[in-house]
Amino acid sequence: MKKCLFILLMLISVNVMGQEEPLQCDTVIQAPGKSVSEIYTSVKAWVATSFNSANDVIQMDDPDNGILICKGNFKYDAPGGAMTYGVLDGWVNFTLQVQVREGRYRITMGNFTHEAKPVPGGSYDWSLGLITNRKRAKAKGVVDFRQKKTWNDLKVKCKIKFMEMTMSISQATEKGGGLLDTHDDW
């Protein structure tokens, strides 16, 4: 009985340790002396100027609790050139969440999903889907050499995009970042 229980516990722990998790990036940015409403207004102004249509992007807008959730995407070009890797070019969709507190805010970016452009006359969808901490491009099945190289590149590009957006939001919250005119003497 003890052996059966031990084996069962080992199988459960191996299964839990082997589970993949979606790629997620987050950071907390200090904004000393800034109120929740000042930070929130600056972040919302950043969203309005950074996306083509803020109304289409914003999924949740809760100024009372200081939460703003957006869905967006960025263009993705696969690393190996258009001739062999062009089938993997497309977009990466993501969710951006900003939570504001007095004097600080947290930016979380996740749910990165690769969506390849449709190949004219092609029957295979080259989209790699949800980007996770998995080592391989697919959990099961054959992985094309292009998918192997692209999988790692996708993770790097998602992290770079997160850093770019974090820096941009940070600049927007410093003194309004030039997005909002805070002087009343105009």
Phi, psi and omega in degrees: 000318180296322179295318180296317179296318179298314180296318179298315178296321178296317180296319179294315182293323177294319180296317180293318182291333184271359183287141178273153179235144177298145177294131179216139178238138175209156180205155174248130180247128179279138177224071185301137178082358181263137177278167177301315183293324178296312180296313183300316180297319179295318180294318180294323176295323177298315179300316182297328182264347184263340181246153180300317180221100181301325180296324178283331185278318185290122180260328178217130182228099184234084181295332180296322179259000177068041181237130176227122179239129182232153172241131181214188176205164174223151181291139179236127173248123181298154190287342190262009179095159187292330184296311184256334184252000183304333180292343181260356175294152179166232184222158170240117176274150180208165173244132179244125179236132176238124177245126186252136172231169178301117175078008179194164175207154180245133177250127177234131179233128183200196184053040178292126181227124179276131179230110181281151175295143176296138178272123180302124179075002181271148180254353183257133177269116183274003179299137180264354174073211183297129180271122185235183176278005179301145181285326183259159179293332179228146179291325182223159174090183183284137177245119179293149180302328179291322179293324179299310182292319182292322182304311180292322179296322178300315180299316180295314182294326177295318179293322177295316179298320178299315180296319178298315181292321179298315178296319181294317178294319179300316178295324180291330181275342176284115178051033180079354177057019181080356180281327181241134177274109184268359179269132182269003186265031179269000000 
